[in-house]
Amino acid sequence: MNTGLLNVDEALQQLLAGARSVSETETVATLSATGRVLAAAQRSTMNVPPMDNSAMDGYAVRLADLKGPEPRLKVAQKIQAGSTGKPLAPGTAARIFTGAPIPAGADAIVMQEHCVAEGDVVVVEKIPERGEWIRLTGSDIRTGGEVLPAGIRLRPQDTGLAASVGIASLPVRRRVRLGLFFTGDELVMPGDPLPPGRIYNSNRFTLNGLAGIFGCETRDYGIVPDSLPATREALRRAAAECDVIVTSGGVSVGDADFVKPAVEAEGELLMWKIAMKPGRPLAFGRVGKANFIGLPGNPVSSFVTFLVFVRPFLLKTQGVADVQAHAILVRADFDWPEPDPRREFLRVKWNARGGLDLYPTQDSAVLMSTAWADGLVDNPAEHRIRAGDMVKFMPYSELYR
């Protein structure tokens, strides 16, 4: 690692140490709770299933009645899901459908594929085992059992699970208020004329989109002119309204970089040079009651540093228990013979052979690489990659979790 550079893990550890979870909670309808962070564990007030029921379409029988080869039973009743049957009389069977309650006295279900119906009689061609195809009361969830732990971002299956045990509303953390602004007199919004020497402000769209993925209540303060008074005013306004402020650009020490002196004037700031590529300059501090994170202005660097640093910081601020992005080992179908002395995050894409292809240009100004890719390879410093090597791959689906 280069002298004077902080490694990624050290920087992330220091960053997360400064994250404070929002304490306010609110109750929302379970139907609209997907994507929110659960504030308290949820327990079931019922057994699931609530009664013994059939796992198959078939016939409910008493094993004691199944004597000899291919026994014949009178079909005395039909039980559908949502209805209840009568106790099963000796010598009879009940036509039953998936999810229907097991009639008293029955101790097995015979699949309809193992039966032959002859009028009001059923011929059992395969004798079942005791309890076969019967879902027992509470076999999935027991009354009082925890169904959802605190500190998770609720997925559709989580809200479905809550609904399945009758939970109509859920306690969730309030959304994190995230303030964004973008520095640079060279920035122009799409739709406006593009004078010579100017560029479109892609970071505004990328960072707003990422903030939305993580469920933030975003406040976009737009493009801030390159001046100290304007930058200080933007910081004061954002600090009064937000939990976290994220900026892109202006965190270096050039004559036109005003974010650093503005944060130092309004609050406190740590400036880090991170041993990573793309990236390197990262600022972290506080302005009033708000945390501040300053990202580099380069579009790929801004995108990658948001995923590596801002993502876990926002999740911890939201009260999420597990903020780590989990990598998987995947085969590299490319060579990387000249690695950087810094830890690299390479833009790669799944291929039809189940391996990873590398975007041909890993330059940090090529935003196309991020849109083409399916995720990032987390490559250690000075680590060469040869085709066929297993590499640590973080798909966007994991990084957006």
C-alpha positions as CSV (number, residue, x, y, z in Angstrom):
1,M,0.0,0.0,0.0
2,N,1.2,3.5,-0.8
3,T,2.7,5.5,2.1
4,G,0.2,8.0,3.5
5,L,-2.9,6.2,2.1
6,L,-5.5,4.7,4.3
7,N,-6.7,1.2,3.3
8,V,-10.3,0.6,2.5
9,D,-11.1,-1.5,5.6
10,E,-9.6,1.0,8.0
11,A,-11.4,3.9,6.4
12,L,-14.7,2.0,6.4
13,Q,-14.2,1.0,10.1
14,Q,-13.6,4.7,11.0
15,L,-16.5,5.8,8.9
16,L,-19.0,3.4,10.4
17,A,-17.8,4.3,13.9
18,G,-19.3,7.7,13.3
19,A,-22.7,6.5,12.0
20,R,-25.6,7.0,14.4
21,S,-28.9,5.1,13.8
22,V,-32.0,7.2,13.6
23,S,-34.0,6.6,16.8
24,E,-37.5,7.7,15.6
25,T,-39.9,5.0,14.5
26,E,-43.3,5.0,12.9
27,T,-45.9,2.4,12.2
28,V,-46.8,1.6,8.6
29,A,-49.3,-0.7,7.0
30,T,-47.6,-4.1,6.2
31,L,-48.8,-3.7,2.6
32,S,-46.5,-0.6,2.2
33,A,-43.6,-1.7,4.4
34,T,-41.4,-3.2,1.8
35,G,-38.0,-1.5,1.7
36,R,-38.3,-0.1,5.2
37,V,-36.1,-1.1,8.1
38,L,-37.9,-3.1,10.8
39,A,-37.6,-1.4,14.2
40,A,-38.6,-4.3,16.5
41,A,-38.7,-8.1,16.1
42,Q,-42.1,-9.6,15.2
43,R,-43.5,-12.8,16.7
44,S,-46.4,-14.9,15.6
45,T,-49.7,-14.9,17.5
46,M,-50.8,-18.1,15.8
47,N,-49.7,-21.5,14.6
48,V,-49.0,-21.8,10.8
49,P,-50.7,-23.8,9.5
50,P,-53.5,-23.2,12.0
51,M,-54.8,-26.7,11.6
52,D,-53.7,-30.0,10.2
53,N,-54.3,-29.8,6.5
54,S,-53.7,-31.7,3.3
55,A,-50.5,-31.1,1.3
56,M,-52.0,-32.8,-1.8
57,D,-55.2,-33.3,-3.8
58,G,-56.3,-36.9,-2.9
59,Y,-58.2,-38.8,-0.3
60,A,-58.2,-38.7,3.5
61,V,-58.2,-42.2,4.9
62,R,-57.8,-44.3,8.1
63,L,-54.8,-46.7,7.8
64,A,-56.8,-49.2,9.8
65,D,-59.3,-49.5,6.9
66,L,-56.6,-50.3,4.3
67,K,-56.5,-54.0,4.4
68,G,-55.3,-56.3,1.7
69,P,-54.3,-55.4,-1.9
70,E,-56.0,-52.4,-3.4
71,P,-58.6,-51.8,-0.7
72,R,-61.9,-50.1,-1.7
73,L,-63.5,-47.3,0.4
74,K,-66.8,-45.5,0.0
75,V,-66.2,-41.7,-0.6
76,A,-68.5,-40.2,2.0
77,Q,-67.6,-36.5,1.7
78,K,-65.7,-33.8,-0.2
79,I,-63.6,-31.3,1.7
80,Q,-62.3,-28.2,-0.1
81,A,-59.9,-25.5,1.2
82,G,-61.8,-23.0,3.3
83,S,-64.4,-25.6,4.4
84,T,-64.4,-28.1,7.2
85,G,-65.4,-31.8,7.0
86,K,-67.2,-34.2,9.3
87,P,-65.3,-36.8,11.3
88,L,-64.2,-39.6,9.1
89,A,-66.4,-42.7,9.6
90,P,-64.7,-46.1,9.7
91,G,-64.6,-47.7,6.2
92,T,-64.9,-44.4,4.4
93,A,-62.6,-41.9,2.6
94,A,-63.0,-38.2,2.1
95,R,-62.2,-36.5,-1.2
96,I,-59.8,-33.7,-0.1
97,F,-58.0,-30.9,-1.8
98,T,-54.7,-29.1,-1.1
99,G,-55.0,-26.9,2.0
100,A,-58.3,-28.4,3.2
101,P,-58.5,-29.3,7.0
102,I,-57.9,-33.0,7.8
103,P,-61.1,-34.6,9.1
104,A,-61.0,-36.1,12.6
105,G,-60.1,-39.8,12.5
106,A,-58.0,-39.6,9.3
107,D,-54.3,-40.3,9.7
108,A,-53.0,-40.2,6.1
109,I,-53.7,-38.7,2.6
110,V,-53.5,-40.8,-0.5
111,M,-52.4,-38.8,-3.6
112,Q,-55.1,-38.9,-6.3
113,E,-52.4,-40.3,-8.6
114,H,-52.3,-43.4,-6.4
115,C,-56.1,-44.0,-6.5
116,V,-58.8,-45.0,-9.0
117,A,-62.3,-43.5,-8.6
118,E,-65.2,-45.8,-9.4
119,G,-68.4,-43.9,-8.8
120,D,-68.7,-43.3,-5.1
121,V,-65.9,-45.7,-4.3
122,V,-62.2,-45.1,-4.4
123,V,-59.6,-47.9,-5.0
124,V,-56.3,-47.3,-3.2
125,E,-53.5,-48.6,-5.3
126,K,-50.6,-47.6,-3.0
127,I,-50.9,-47.7,0.8
128,P,-49.5,-44.5,2.4
129,E,-47.4,-44.1,5.5
130,R,-48.9,-42.8,8.7
131,G,-49.1,-39.0,8.4
132,E,-48.2,-38.9,4.7
133,W,-49.1,-35.7,3.0
134,I,-50.5,-34.2,6.2
135,R,-49.2,-30.7,7.2
136,L,-49.3,-30.6,11.0
137,T,-50.6,-27.6,13.0
138,G,-47.6,-25.3,13.7
139,S,-45.2,-27.3,11.5
140,D,-44.1,-24.0,9.8
141,I,-44.5,-21.4,12.6
142,R,-45.4,-21.9,16.3
143,T,-47.3,-19.4,18.3
144,G,-44.9,-17.0,19.9
145,G,-42.0,-17.8,17.5
146,E,-40.0,-15.0,16.0
147,V,-40.8,-14.5,12.4
148,L,-38.8,-11.4,11.6
149,P,-35.8,-10.0,13.4
150,A,-35.2,-6.3,14.1
151,G,-32.8,-4.5,11.8
152,I,-33.6,-5.9,8.4
153,R,-34.7,-4.1,5.3
154,L,-38.0,-5.7,4.6
155,R,-38.3,-7.6,1.4
156,P,-41.5,-8.6,-0.3
157,Q,-41.3,-12.1,1.2
158,D,-40.9,-10.6,4.6
159,T,-44.0,-8.5,4.4
160,G,-45.8,-11.5,3.0
161,L,-44.6,-13.6,6.0
162,A,-45.9,-10.9,8.4
163,A,-49.3,-10.9,6.7
164,S,-49.4,-14.7,6.8
165,V,-49.5,-14.5,10.6
166,G,-52.0,-11.7,10.7
167,I,-49.7,-8.7,11.2
168,A,-51.4,-5.8,9.6
169,S,-48.9,-3.1,10.5
170,L,-45.2,-2.9,11.3
171,P,-42.9,-0.6,13.3
172,V,-40.2,0.8,11.1
173,R,-37.4,3.3,11.5
174,R,-38.1,6.7,9.9
175,R,-36.4,7.2,6.6
176,V,-32.9,8.7,6.7
177,R,-32.9,12.3,5.4
178,L,-30.1,12.5,2.9
179,G,-28.9,15.8,1.5
180,L,-27.1,15.9,-1.9
181,F,-25.3,18.7,-3.6
182,F,-22.9,18.9,-6.5
183,T,-20.0,21.4,-6.9
184,G,-18.4,22.7,-10.1
185,D,-19.0,25.6,-12.4
186,E,-18.4,23.2,-15.3
187,L,-21.6,21.3,-14.6
188,V,-24.7,21.7,-16.8
189,M,-28.0,19.9,-16.5
190,P,-29.2,17.8,-19.5
191,G,-31.6,19.7,-21.6
192,D,-29.6,23.0,-21.3
193,P,-27.1,24.1,-23.9
194,L,-23.6,22.6,-23.4
195,P,-21.0,25.4,-23.9
196,P,-17.4,24.5,-24.7
197,G,-15.5,23.2,-21.7
198,R,-18.7,22.2,-19.8
199,I,-20.0,18.7,-18.9
200,Y,-23.4,17.3,-18.1
201,N,-24.0,16.6,-14.4
202,S,-24.3,12.8,-14.4
203,N,-23.4,12.4,-10.7
204,R,-26.7,14.1,-9.8
205,F,-28.6,11.4,-11.5
206,T,-26.4,8.5,-10.3
207,L,-26.4,9.6,-6.6
208,N,-30.1,10.4,-6.5
209,G,-30.8,7.0,-8.0
210,L,-28.6,5.3,-5.4
211,A,-30.3,7.2,-2.6
212,G,-33.7,6.0,-3.8
213,I,-32.5,2.4,-3.9
214,F,-31.6,2.6,-0.2
215,G,-34.9,4.1,0.8
216,C,-33.7,7.6,1.7
217,E,-35.8,10.7,1.9
218,T,-33.6,12.7,-0.5
219,R,-33.2,16.4,-0.5
220,D,-31.4,17.6,-3.6
221,Y,-29.8,21.0,-3.3
222,G,-28.6,21.0,-6.9
223,I,-25.4,22.4,-8.4
224,V,-23.5,24.7,-6.0
225,P,-21.3,27.4,-7.6
226,D,-17.5,27.2,-6.9
227,S,-17.3,29.7,-4.2
228,L,-16.7,29.5,-0.4
229,P,-19.8,31.5,0.6
230,A,-22.2,29.5,-1.7
231,T,-20.7,26.2,-0.4
232,R,-21.0,27.2,3.2
233,E,-24.6,28.3,2.7
234,A,-25.5,25.0,1.0
235,L,-23.9,23.1,3.9
236,R,-25.8,25.1,6.6
237,R,-29.1,24.5,4.8
238,A,-28.5,20.8,4.4
239,A,-27.3,20.4,7.9
240,A,-30.5,21.9,9.3
241,E,-32.7,19.5,7.4
242,C,-30.8,16.3,7.0
243,D,-29.2,13.4,8.9
244,V,-26.4,12.8,6.3
245,I,-25.0,15.1,3.6
246,V,-23.2,13.7,0.6
247,T,-21.4,15.8,-2.0
248,S,-19.4,15.0,-5.1
249,G,-16.5,17.1,-6.2
250,G,-14.5,19.8,-4.5
251,V,-12.9,17.6,-1.8
252,S,-9.3,18.0,-3.1
253,V,-7.1,20.9,-2.3
254,G,-7.1,22.9,-5.6
255,D,-7.9,26.6,-5.9
256,A,-11.5,25.8,-6.9
257,D,-12.1,23.1,-4.3
258,F,-14.3,24.8,-1.7
259,V,-15.9,21.8,0.0
260,K,-13.0,21.2,2.4
261,P,-12.7,24.7,3.7
262,A,-16.5,25.1,3.9
263,V,-16.9,22.0,6.0
264,E,-14.0,23.1,8.2
265,A,-15.6,26.5,8.7
266,E,-19.1,25.1,9.5
267,G,-18.1,22.0,11.4
268,E,-15.2,19.5,11.5
269,L,-13.6,17.4,8.8
270,L,-11.3,14.4,8.3
271,M,-9.7,14.2,4.9
272,W,-8.6,10.8,3.7
273,K,-6.7,9.5,0.8
274,I,-7.8,5.9,0.3
275,A,-5.7,3.2,-1.2
276,M,-8.3,2.3,-3.8
277,K,-8.9,2.6,-7.5
278,P,-11.1,4.2,-8.7
279,G,-11.4,6.7,-5.9
280,R,-8.9,8.0,-3.4
281,P,-10.0,11.3,-2.0
282,L,-12.8,10.9,0.6
283,A,-13.9,13.4,3.2
284,F,-15.8,12.6,6.4
285,G,-17.0,14.9,9.1
286,R,-19.9,16.7,10.8
287,V,-21.8,19.9,10.1
288,G,-24.2,20.7,12.9
289,K,-26.0,17.5,13.7
290,A,-25.5,16.0,10.3
291,N,-22.8,13.6,9.2
292,F,-20.9,14.7,6.1
293,I,-19.3,12.5,3.4
294,G,-17.5,14.1,0.4
295,L,-17.0,12.0,-2.6
296,P,-14.7,12.6,-5.6
297,G,-16.2,14.3,-8.6
298,N,-15.1,11.8,-11.1
299,P,-18.2,9.9,-12.2
300,V,-16.9,6.4,-11.8
301,S,-15.1,7.2,-8.6
302,S,-18.2,8.8,-7.2
303,F,-20.3,5.7,-8.0
304,V,-17.8,3.2,-6.6
305,T,-17.0,5.1,-3.4
306,F,-20.8,5.5,-2.8
307,L,-21.2,1.8,-3.0
308,V,-18.1,1.0,-0.9
309,F,-18.5,3.7,1.8
310,V,-21.8,5.5,1.7
311,R,-24.0,2.4,1.2
312,P,-22.9,0.8,4.5
313,F,-23.0,4.1,6.3
314,L,-26.6,4.8,5.2
315,L,-27.6,1.3,6.2
316,K,-26.2,1.6,9.6
317,T,-27.8,5.0,10.0
318,Q,-31.1,3.4,9.0
319,G,-30.6,0.8,11.8
320,V,-29.8,-2.2,9.5
321,A,-27.9,-4.9,11.5
322,D,-25.9,-6.4,8.7
323,V,-24.3,-3.7,6.5
324,Q,-21.6,-5.9,4.9
325,A,-21.7,-6.4,1.1
326,H,-21.1,-10.2,0.6
327,A,-18.9,-11.2,-2.3
328,I,-19.0,-14.5,-4.1
329,L,-16.2,-16.4,-5.8
330,V,-16.5,-16.5,-9.6
331,R,-14.2,-17.5,-12.4
332,A,-12.4,-14.7,-14.2
333,D,-12.4,-15.1,-17.9
334,F,-9.9,-12.3,-18.4
335,D,-6.3,-11.5,-17.6
336,W,-5.2,-8.5,-15.4
337,P,-1.4,-8.7,-15.6
338,E,-0.5,-5.2,-14.3
339,P,-2.4,-4.6,-11.1
340,D,-2.3,-1.3,-9.2
341,P,-0.5,-0.9,-5.8
342,R,-4.0,0.2,-4.6
343,R,-7.0,-2.1,-4.0
344,E,-9.0,-2.1,-7.2
345,F,-12.7,-2.4,-8.0
346,L,-13.0,-3.7,-11.5
347,R,-16.2,-3.4,-13.6
348,V,-17.1,-6.8,-14.9
349,K,-20.1,-8.6,-16.5
350,W,-21.4,-12.2,-16.3
351,N,-21.0,-14.1,-19.5
352,A,-22.8,-17.1,-21.0
353,R,-20.1,-19.5,-19.7
354,G,-20.7,-18.6,-16.1
355,G,-17.6,-16.5,-15.8
356,L,-16.8,-12.8,-15.7
357,D,-15.7,-10.6,-18.6
358,L,-13.8,-7.3,-18.0
359,Y,-14.8,-4.0,-19.5
360,P,-11.9,-3.2,-21.8
361,T,-11.3,0.3,-20.4
362,Q,-11.1,0.6,-16.6
363,D,-10.4,4.3,-16.8
364,S,-12.3,6.1,-13.9
365,A,-13.8,8.6,-16.3
366,V,-15.6,5.9,-18.4
367,L,-19.1,5.9,-16.9
368,M,-20.2,3.4,-19.6
369,S,-18.2,0.7,-17.8
370,T,-20.6,1.0,-14.8
371,A,-23.7,0.7,-16.9
372,W,-22.3,-2.2,-18.9
373,A,-21.2,-4.1,-15.8
374,D,-23.2,-6.5,-13.6
375,G,-21.0,-5.7,-10.6
376,L,-17.4,-5.2,-9.3
377,V,-14.5,-7.4,-8.7
378,D,-12.8,-6.6,-5.4
379,N,-9.1,-7.1,-6.3
380,P,-6.4,-6.8,-3.6
381,A,-3.5,-4.5,-4.2
382,E,-0.8,-5.7,-6.5
383,H,-2.8,-8.9,-7.2
384,R,-2.5,-10.3,-10.8
385,I,-5.4,-12.1,-12.3
386,R,-5.1,-14.9,-14.9
387,A,-8.0,-16.3,-16.8
388,G,-9.4,-19.2,-14.8
389,D,-8.6,-17.6,-11.4
390,M,-11.4,-17.3,-8.9
391,V,-12.1,-13.7,-7.9
392,K,-14.2,-11.9,-5.3
393,F,-17.3,-10.6,-7.2
394,M,-19.8,-8.2,-5.7
395,P,-22.9,-8.2,-8.0
396,Y,-25.0,-5.0,-8.1
397,S,-27.8,-7.1,-6.7
398,E,-25.8,-7.5,-3.5
399,L,-24.5,-3.9,-3.5
400,Y,-28.0,-2.6,-3.9
401,R,-29.3,-4.7,-1.0
